Amino acid sequence: VTPESPTWPLLGAFLIPPAPQVVVDYRRWKPSVISLFEQYDRAAFGDHGGDGFYHALVLINRYHFTFASDYPHESADLLVFARNDYELKPGQLDAAVAHLKRGRNVLVLSAETTVDGNPQGVVGAVLRRMSAGDVRARKSPKGACWEIAGCGRIDLMPAGSVPDNSYVPSPKQAPDETGIAHGQQLLDAIRDALPPTAAKPRSK
């Protein structure tokens, strides 16, 4: 039996009572897939430093299937950029645009570059490549958002809630009430950005 075998999850499921109900729930559950953009010469989700996003990676991975790569995963329900100031290569930009044209959303966790008026960085590059004429930009306490007619949208978390390692608590220790609230902000942003058809397990 291998981890890829259908028998593998059943073995673990039967160890948790009541076994029959757990098996039914597990077989019916299809977790959402989240693609995390990771520029290897400038890691974000693999960075354990204060301005890295490793803690966010661990938290997201508790509830969703995640893939960290420098190219978006084709079957992803959601594409996440840790930073807005990446300079995307043509192929990377094309993949992000294709993701939005499939009706899937993009979530940007922090914006070091301008997003007001004439957006720069990842947001600006994607909007320009799409030649998106019908774009509605709006702001709310949850951050900024660009809704593109007939496509997915781009969400940006608010500046005061950037979920880097200094904001999201370490997975090596039990979080206090503030840490729990900070982590929940990230999970809520993920849930809001996932398409309605994607699985959205309850966070705790």
Backbone torsions as a table, in degrees:
resi	resn	phi	psi	omega
1	VAL	NA	131.8	179.4
2	THR	-116.9	161.8	177.7
3	PRO	-58.3	-23.9	179.9
4	GLU	-82.0	-14.7	-176.6
5	SER	-73.5	142.1	176.7
6	PRO	-59.6	-21.9	-179.2
7	THR	-73.3	-27.8	-174.3
8	TRP	-58.2	-53.9	180.0
9	PRO	-64.3	-28.4	-179.8
10	LEU	-67.8	-36.4	178.8
11	LEU	-60.7	-44.2	178.7
12	GLY	-68.7	-37.3	-177.4
13	ALA	-64.1	-38.3	-177.8
14	PHE	-70.0	-13.2	177.9
15	LEU	-80.5	-10.5	-176.3
16	ILE	-112.3	112.4	-179.3
17	PRO	-74.5	151.6	-7.3
18	PRO	-80.0	125.1	-170.8
19	ALA	-57.1	-49.4	-176.0
20	PRO	-58.3	-42.6	-178.3
21	GLN	-66.7	-41.4	179.4
22	VAL	-60.8	-42.2	179.7
23	VAL	-61.2	-45.0	-179.3
24	VAL	-61.3	-47.1	-179.2
25	ASP	-62.3	-42.2	-177.3
26	TYR	-66.0	-43.1	-176.5
27	ARG	-67.6	-27.3	-178.8
28	ARG	-88.5	-16.9	-174.7
29	TRP	-84.2	125.6	176.4
30	LYS	-119.4	99.6	-175.8
31	PRO	-65.4	150.6	177.4
32	SER	-69.5	154.4	-179.6
33	VAL	-111.9	124.7	-178.8
34	ILE	-119.0	126.6	179.0
35	SER	-97.6	120.0	179.4
36	LEU	-101.9	118.5	179.4
37	PHE	-73.8	125.7	-178.2
38	GLU	-132.4	109.5	176.2
39	GLN	-83.4	114.0	-167.1
40	TYR	-65.0	-29.0	178.1
41	ASP	-86.3	2.2	176.2
42	ARG	-151.2	69.4	-173.3
43	ALA	-62.5	145.9	175.3
44	ALA	-121.5	-59.2	-179.2
45	PHE	-72.1	-19.9	175.8
46	GLY	-96.0	4.3	-176.4
47	ASP	-93.8	121.4	-180.0
48	HIS	-88.0	-4.5	-179.2
49	GLY	-70.5	174.3	-175.6
50	GLY	-59.5	-35.3	-179.4
51	ASP	-98.3	11.3	174.4
52	GLY	-84.8	179.9	-175.8
53	PHE	-128.2	28.3	-179.3
54	TYR	-64.4	-40.2	179.7
55	HIS	-61.7	-38.9	177.5
56	ALA	-64.1	-41.4	178.3
57	LEU	-57.2	-48.4	-178.4
58	VAL	-62.9	-42.4	-178.3
59	LEU	-65.3	-46.1	179.5
60	ILE	-61.9	-39.3	-175.1
61	ASN	-68.9	-14.9	177.1
62	ARG	-72.3	-21.8	-173.3
63	TYR	-120.9	-12.1	-174.4
64	HIS	-142.7	157.8	168.1
65	PHE	-75.2	127.4	-179.5
66	THR	-124.0	145.0	175.9
67	PHE	-130.7	119.1	177.0
68	ALA	-99.3	120.0	-176.0
69	SER	-157.4	163.2	177.3
70	ASP	-86.0	2.5	172.4
71	TYR	-131.8	135.7	-179.1
72	PRO	-59.0	141.5	177.0
73	HIS	-72.7	128.9	-172.8
74	GLU	-61.7	-32.6	-177.4
75	SER	-96.4	13.5	-175.6
76	ALA	-67.8	140.5	172.4
77	ASP	-80.1	-23.9	-177.2
78	LEU	-150.7	140.7	176.2
79	LEU	-112.1	126.6	-176.1
80	VAL	-119.2	128.4	171.8
81	PHE	-108.7	128.5	177.0
82	ALA	-69.0	-35.8	-176.3
83	ARG	-129.6	153.7	178.3
84	ASN	-92.3	-11.5	-172.5
85	ASP	-93.2	16.3	174.3
86	TYR	-68.1	143.6	171.5
87	GLU	-100.6	100.6	-174.0
88	LEU	-75.2	139.9	173.0
89	LYS	-72.3	160.0	-178.4
90	PRO	-52.5	-44.4	-179.6
91	GLY	-65.6	-38.3	177.9
92	GLN	-65.4	-41.6	179.2
93	LEU	-65.4	-42.1	177.8
94	ASP	-61.0	-40.2	-179.6
95	ALA	-66.5	-38.9	177.9
96	ALA	-65.8	-40.7	178.4
97	VAL	-64.8	-43.8	179.0
98	ALA	-60.7	-38.3	177.8
99	HIS	-59.8	-47.3	179.6
100	LEU	-65.9	-37.8	-179.4
101	LYS	-68.9	-19.5	174.4
102	ARG	-80.5	2.1	179.9
103	GLY	86.8	10.1	178.9
104	ARG	-93.9	155.6	-175.5
105	ASN	-98.9	163.3	175.2
106	VAL	-120.1	136.3	176.3
107	LEU	-119.6	125.7	177.0
108	VAL	-109.0	125.4	-173.2
109	LEU	-83.4	-25.9	-179.6
110	SER	-152.2	151.4	-178.1
111	ALA	-127.1	102.5	174.3
112	GLU	-86.1	-15.9	-179.3
113	THR	-110.1	163.7	-174.1
114	THR	-64.6	134.8	175.2
115	VAL	-122.9	-9.1	177.8
116	ASP	-80.0	143.7	176.8
117	GLY	70.2	-94.5	-180.0
118	ASN	-106.9	94.7	-174.6
119	PRO	-60.4	143.7	176.4
120	GLN	-113.7	-170.6	176.1
121	GLY	64.4	-150.1	-178.2
122	VAL	-60.2	-46.2	-178.5
123	VAL	-58.2	-50.1	-178.7
124	GLY	-63.5	-43.2	-178.8
125	ALA	-62.2	-42.6	-178.8
126	VAL	-66.7	-45.3	-179.2
127	LEU	-63.1	-40.1	179.1
128	ARG	-68.1	-40.5	-179.5
129	ARG	-65.6	-34.3	179.9
130	MET	-77.5	-10.9	-174.5
131	SER	50.2	44.9	-173.1
132	ALA	-75.4	103.7	179.8
133	GLY	-82.5	-35.0	-176.8
134	ASP	-101.4	80.4	-179.7
135	VAL	-120.9	131.4	177.2
136	ARG	-112.8	115.4	178.7
137	ALA	-96.7	136.6	178.3
138	ARG	-148.0	158.3	178.3
139	LYS	-124.6	151.8	177.1
140	SER	-152.7	172.9	175.9
141	PRO	-57.6	-21.2	179.7
142	LYS	-83.3	-6.2	179.1
143	GLY	126.4	-161.7	-179.8
144	ALA	-102.6	160.2	-177.7
145	CYS	-151.2	140.2	174.5
146	TRP	-121.5	112.6	179.7
147	GLU	-96.9	125.2	-175.0
148	ILE	-111.0	123.3	-176.2
149	ALA	-57.2	128.3	176.7
150	GLY	75.9	5.7	-177.3
151	CYS	-135.6	-176.4	172.7
152	GLY	-73.7	-177.9	179.9
153	ARG	-121.4	167.5	176.9
154	ILE	-113.6	122.8	177.3
155	ASP	-107.4	144.6	177.0
156	LEU	-130.0	124.9	179.5
157	MET	-68.6	150.5	-177.7
158	PRO	-65.1	152.3	-174.7
159	ALA	-59.6	-32.6	-178.0
160	GLY	-81.4	-0.2	-177.0
161	SER	-129.1	35.4	179.5
162	VAL	-66.0	117.4	-172.6
163	PRO	-83.0	55.9	176.3
164	ASP	-84.7	-174.7	-174.2
165	ASN	-68.1	-18.9	177.2
166	SER	-83.0	-10.6	-176.8
167	TYR	-109.4	-45.3	177.6
168	VAL	-88.6	129.5	-175.7
169	PRO	-65.6	155.5	179.4
170	SER	-65.4	142.4	176.6
171	PRO	-72.4	-5.4	-177.7
172	LYS	-86.5	-4.3	-178.9
173	GLN	-144.3	154.5	179.2
174	ALA	-69.4	128.9	-177.6
175	PRO	-75.7	151.5	172.5
176	ASP	-84.2	-174.4	-176.1
177	GLU	-62.1	-38.8	178.7
178	THR	-64.7	-44.5	179.2
179	GLY	-62.4	-39.6	177.7
180	ILE	-62.1	-43.7	179.7
181	ALA	-63.6	-40.6	179.3
182	HIS	-64.6	-43.5	178.2
183	GLY	-64.9	-36.8	-179.2
184	GLN	-66.7	-33.0	176.3
185	GLN	-60.1	-41.9	178.1
186	LEU	-65.9	-46.7	-179.8
187	LEU	-62.3	-36.9	177.9
188	ASP	-65.9	-40.3	178.8
189	ALA	-63.8	-39.0	177.0
190	ILE	-63.5	-48.5	-178.4
191	ARG	-61.0	-42.6	-179.4
192	ASP	-65.5	-30.7	-176.5
193	ALA	-86.3	-18.3	178.4
194	LEU	-69.8	144.8	177.8
195	PRO	-66.1	156.5	-177.1
196	PRO	-57.9	-28.5	-177.0
197	THR	-82.5	-10.1	-178.7
198	ALA	-79.7	148.5	177.7
199	ALA	-69.5	135.1	-178.6
200	LYS	-129.7	84.0	-178.8
201	PRO	-63.6	150.3	179.0
202	ARG	-68.0	137.0	174.8
203	SER	-89.3	160.5	-178.7
204	LYS	-123.3	NA	NA
